[in-house]
Amino acid sequence: MRKIKKLLSTLLVLVVVVTGYPSVCTAADTTTQTDVDTTVDYGRKPDDSYIHRSTGGKKSQTMSSNDYSKEAWGQGWHAQPSNDFFEENEDGTFLRISFFDDEGVFLETYDADFNFVSSRQLTKGIWTARGYFKGKDARYIVYKQVNSEQSDEKEVVRVVKYDDDWNILGRCSISAINTYSAFSSGSVSMLESDGILYIHAAHTMYDEGTLLESPHHQANMTLEIDEATMTKVADMSAVSNEKTGYVSHSWNQFIQADDNYIYRLDQGDSSPRAVTLSKQKKYYEGIDMYHIEDRREIFPICGTGQVYTGVSIGSFDLIGRQYIDHCRKFDRSGYDRSDVKYG
């Protein structure tokens, strides 16, 4: 009990949606379904929702992509980085920031009634945009490129700092982080605190010749960047163990912070097979990124290591001084639902 109280010194609100546990948890079918009818509209529009159809903007498909628990959707066992971001401007218009792998980053303006006004292309080239964060004084976009050479000299992540007019204020070039491909099979979660930009995500690592079926193994990683100098000051990217907050595979990632600590949330399929919360001190000079204050498997997942978990995480926030775990679990046989809260 003391350990739990020490870890849960702030209120953490976690939403975990369990929509499709395998019928036999120890023998889940983990194959990717290739004959899915892509013409079917899997999205379900609630009666009280609002949809505005506008022409002129670039088309993208993100409806229901937040729920990755449905294995039949192909890439149905892990989250994906967000490709669309929507903000309200001070004049009542709206800004859409969109990532397209083959074309780059586009900025679109919509009027107060969501009608398309204009578009501009911000970037194009070999770098692929994977994350966006609007901070107090600047905007940040995170880019990646594949390191097929497995070279510590090659830049694998680039964080670009922009002002509100999208002029470049600085860049952080990151290499030598045991990364074959950054932001793989997971999300990209970012926050800023006390001048540090935190990025919690996933990556595939260098091939060590030990995993024949998956030579570039996937796990979580954390990057910490000084916003003033745009230099990486710390990272967690090496192969480690569960006691350090290392999760592999990690199918979704979130990060939050209070005055003293960062809290990282990961959805693991094997090591461990659970939704895991780790608590670590915020950045200070000389920090050991592989030392954490505490960790807890807050939502164990049945099974023995299958990549498919039947779990999707909706959100993660800090509020107050208690911990609440709100889950929805659907059993295939009877479609029973149970809501679980921890106080």
C-alpha positions in Angstrom: 0.0 0.0 0.0 2.9 2.4 0.8 4.4 1.7 -2.6 1.1 2.4 -4.3 0.6 5.7 -2.4 4.1 6.8 -3.2 3.6 6.2 -6.9 0.1 7.7 -7.0 1.0 11.1 -5.5 -1.0 12.8 -8.1 -4.3 12.1 -9.8 -3.9 10.2 -13.0 -6.9 9.7 -15.2 -6.5 6.8 -17.6 -9.0 5.6 -20.1 -8.5 2.1 -21.4 -10.9 0.6 -23.9 -10.9 -3.2 -24.2 -13.1 -4.0 -27.2 -12.0 -7.4 -28.4 -10.2 -9.9 -26.2 -9.4 -13.1 -28.2 -11.9 -15.9 -27.4 -8.9 -18.0 -26.3 -6.5 -15.6 -24.8 -3.5 -17.9 -25.0 -4.0 -18.7 -28.7 -5.0 -15.4 -30.3 -4.8 -15.2 -34.1 -2.1 -12.6 -34.7 -2.1 -12.8 -38.5 -2.8 -9.6 -40.4 -6.0 -9.8 -42.4 -5.5 -8.8 -46.0 -8.9 -9.2 -47.5 -10.7 -6.5 -45.5 -13.4 -4.7 -47.4 -12.1 -1.2 -47.4 -15.3 0.2 -48.8 -17.2 -0.4 -45.5 -17.6 2.6 -43.4 -16.5 1.4 -39.9 -17.1 4.8 -38.4 -20.3 5.2 -36.4 -21.7 8.8 -36.3 -23.5 9.4 -33.0 -26.8 11.3 -33.4 -25.5 14.3 -31.5 -22.2 14.6 -33.4 -21.4 17.4 -35.8 -19.9 16.8 -39.2 -19.2 19.7 -41.7 -18.3 18.7 -45.2 -16.0 21.1 -46.9 -14.3 20.9 -50.3 -10.9 22.3 -51.1 -8.7 20.8 -48.4 -6.5 17.8 -48.8 -8.3 14.5 -48.1 -7.2 12.2 -45.3 -8.9 9.3 -43.5 -8.7 9.3 -39.7 -12.2 8.4 -38.6 -12.2 5.8 -35.8 -8.4 5.4 -36.1 -8.1 6.1 -32.4 -9.6 2.6 -31.7 -7.0 0.2 -32.9 -8.3 -2.8 -30.8 -10.1 -4.4 -33.8 -7.7 -6.9 -35.3 -9.7 -7.2 -38.5 -8.7 -3.7 -39.5 -5.2 -4.9 -40.5 -2.9 -2.9 -38.3 -5.3 -3.5 -35.5 -3.0 -4.2 -32.6 -1.1 -0.9 -32.2 -1.7 2.9 -32.3 -0.5 5.1 -35.1 1.0 8.6 -34.9 -1.6 11.3 -35.5 -1.5 12.9 -39.0 -4.1 15.7 -38.5 -4.2 18.5 -35.9 -6.9 21.2 -35.6 -6.6 24.5 -33.8 -8.7 27.6 -33.4 -7.0 30.9 -34.2 -7.4 34.1 -32.3 -9.6 35.6 -35.1 -12.0 32.7 -34.9 -10.7 30.9 -38.0 -9.2 27.4 -37.8 -5.8 25.9 -38.6 -5.4 22.4 -39.9 -1.9 20.8 -39.8 -1.7 17.7 -41.8 1.1 15.2 -42.5 1.3 13.2 -45.8 4.1 10.7 -46.0 4.8 11.3 -49.7 4.1 15.0 -49.9 5.1 16.6 -46.6 3.3 19.0 -44.2 0.4 21.1 -45.2 -1.2 24.1 -43.4 -4.8 24.8 -44.2 -7.0 27.7 -43.0 -10.8 27.4 -42.5 -13.2 30.1 -41.7 -15.4 30.2 -38.5 -18.0 28.0 -40.3 -15.3 25.4 -41.2 -15.3 26.4 -44.9 -11.9 25.9 -46.6 -10.0 29.2 -47.2 -6.4 28.5 -48.2 -3.6 26.0 -48.1 0.2 26.1 -48.1 2.9 23.4 -48.2 5.3 23.8 -45.2 7.7 21.0 -46.0 8.5 18.3 -48.5 11.4 15.9 -49.0 12.9 12.7 -47.5 11.9 13.6 -43.9 8.5 12.2 -42.7 6.5 14.2 -40.1 5.3 12.1 -37.2 4.5 14.4 -34.3 3.3 18.0 -33.5 3.1 20.0 -30.3 2.2 23.6 -29.7 4.1 24.9 -26.7 3.8 28.1 -24.7 6.2 30.1 -27.0 6.7 27.9 -30.1 5.5 25.1 -32.2 7.4 21.8 -32.7 7.2 19.2 -35.5 9.1 15.9 -35.1 10.4 14.2 -38.3 12.0 10.9 -39.0 14.0 9.0 -41.6 14.9 5.3 -41.7 18.4 4.3 -40.6 18.9 1.2 -42.9 22.6 1.4 -42.4 22.2 1.1 -38.6 24.8 4.0 -38.3 25.2 6.0 -35.2 26.3 8.9 -37.5 23.0 9.1 -39.3 20.3 11.5 -38.1 17.2 9.5 -37.4 15.0 12.1 -35.7 14.8 15.9 -36.3 12.8 18.2 -34.1 12.1 21.6 -35.7 11.0 24.6 -33.7 8.7 27.2 -35.4 7.1 30.5 -34.4 3.4 31.2 -35.0 4.1 32.3 -38.5 5.9 29.1 -39.2 9.4 30.6 -39.4 12.1 28.1 -38.3 13.6 29.1 -34.9 15.8 26.1 -34.4 16.5 22.4 -35.1 17.5 19.5 -33.0 19.3 16.7 -34.9 19.3 13.3 -33.1 21.4 10.3 -33.9 23.0 7.4 -32.0 19.8 6.3 -30.2 19.8 2.7 -31.2 17.2 3.4 -33.8 16.5 1.7 -37.1 13.1 3.5 -37.6 11.7 6.0 -35.1 8.0 6.2 -34.2 7.2 2.7 -35.4 3.9 0.9 -34.4 2.9 3.4 -31.8 2.0 7.0 -31.1 4.0 10.1 -30.5 3.2 11.9 -27.2 4.8 15.2 -26.4 4.8 17.8 -23.6 6.9 20.7 -22.3 7.8 21.4 -18.7 10.4 23.8 -17.3 12.0 24.4 -20.7 12.3 20.8 -21.6 10.4 19.2 -24.5 9.6 15.5 -23.7 8.8 13.0 -26.4 7.6 9.6 -25.5 7.1 7.2 -28.4 8.3 3.9 -29.9 11.1 2.8 -32.2 12.5 -0.2 -33.9 16.1 -0.9 -32.8 19.3 -2.1 -34.3 19.4 -5.7 -35.4 21.5 -7.6 -32.9 21.0 -11.0 -34.7 19.1 -12.5 -31.8 15.5 -12.2 -33.0 15.1 -14.1 -36.3 11.4 -13.3 -36.9 11.7 -9.7 -36.0 15.3 -8.5 -36.4 14.5 -4.9 -35.7 12.7 -5.3 -32.4 10.3 -2.6 -31.2 10.1 -0.9 -27.8 9.3 2.4 -26.2 11.7 5.3 -26.1 11.9 8.8 -24.5 13.7 11.9 -25.7 14.3 15.0 -23.7 15.2 18.3 -25.5 16.3 21.7 -24.2 14.0 24.1 -25.9 16.3 27.1 -25.6 19.4 25.4 -27.2 17.5 22.8 -29.2 19.8 20.0 -28.1 19.0 16.5 -26.8 19.9 16.4 -23.2 18.8 12.8 -22.3 17.2 9.8 -23.9 16.0 6.3 -23.0 16.5 4.2 -26.2 18.7 1.2 -25.3 17.5 -2.3 -24.7 16.7 -2.6 -21.0 14.3 -4.4 -18.6 10.9 -3.7 -17.1 12.4 -2.2 -13.9 13.6 0.8 -15.9 10.3 1.6 -17.5 11.3 -0.3 -20.7 8.3 -1.9 -22.5 8.5 -4.1 -25.5 6.5 -4.2 -27.6 4.9 -0.9 -26.7 1.8 -0.4 -28.8 0.8 3.0 -27.4 2.6 5.7 -25.4 1.5 8.7 -23.4 3.4 11.2 -21.1 2.4 13.7 -18.5 4.2 15.7 -15.9 3.6 17.5 -12.6 6.0 19.8 -10.7 8.6 17.1 -9.9 8.0 13.9 -12.0 7.1 12.7 -15.5 4.6 9.8 -15.9 4.9 7.5 -18.9 2.1 5.2 -19.9 2.8 2.2 -22.2 0.7 -0.6 -23.6 2.8 -3.7 -23.7 2.2 -7.1 -25.3 4.9 -9.1 -23.7 7.5 -7.4 -21.4 5.2 -6.7 -19.6 1.9 -7.8 -21.1 0.0 -4.9 -19.4 -0.8 -1.2 -19.5 2.1 0.1 -17.4 2.7 3.4 -15.6 6.2 4.5 -14.7 7.2 7.5 -12.6 10.5 9.3 -13.1 12.1 12.5 -11.9 12.0 15.3 -14.4 15.2 16.2 -16.3 18.2 17.4 -14.3 21.8 17.5 -15.4 23.3 14.1 -15.1 19.9 12.3 -14.9 20.0 8.5 -15.2 17.2 7.8 -17.7 17.2 4.1 -16.6 16.3 4.8 -13.0 12.7 5.3 -12.2 11.0 6.0 -8.9 8.3 3.4 -9.3 6.2 1.5 -11.8 2.9 -0.3 -11.8 1.1 -2.7 -14.1 -2.3 -1.0 -13.8 -4.1 -3.1 -16.4 -2.8 -6.6 -16.9 -3.8 -8.2 -20.2 -4.6 -11.9 -20.6 -2.5 -14.0 -23.0 1.1 -15.0 -23.2 2.8 -12.6 -25.6 0.6 -12.4 -28.7 1.0 -9.1 -30.5 -2.8 -8.7 -30.5 -4.0 -7.5 -27.1 -7.6 -6.4 -27.8 -6.9 -3.2 -25.9 -6.9 0.4 -27.0 -6.0 3.4 -24.8 -8.0 6.6 -25.3 -6.3 9.2 -23.1 -4.1 9.9 -20.1 -4.2 13.0 -17.9 -3.1 14.3 -14.5 -5.7 15.9 -12.2 -5.5 16.5 -8.5 -4.0 13.9 -6.1 -5.7 10.6 -6.7 -5.5 7.9 -9.3 -8.5 6.7 -11.4 -8.3 3.9 -13.9 -11.5 3.8 -16.0 -11.8 0.8 -18.2 -14.4 -0.7 -20.5 -14.1 -4.5 -21.1 -16.2 -6.3 -23.6 -16.3 -10.1 -23.5 -17.0 -11.6 -27.0 -19.2 -14.4 -25.7 -21.7 -12.3 -23.7 -20.7 -8.7 -24.5 -20.6 -8.0 -20.8 -19.1 -4.7 -19.8 -17.3 -3.9 -16.5 -16.1 -0.4 -15.5 -13.2 -0.4 -13.1 -12.0 2.5 -11.0 -9.1 2.8 -8.6 -9.1 5.5 -6.0 
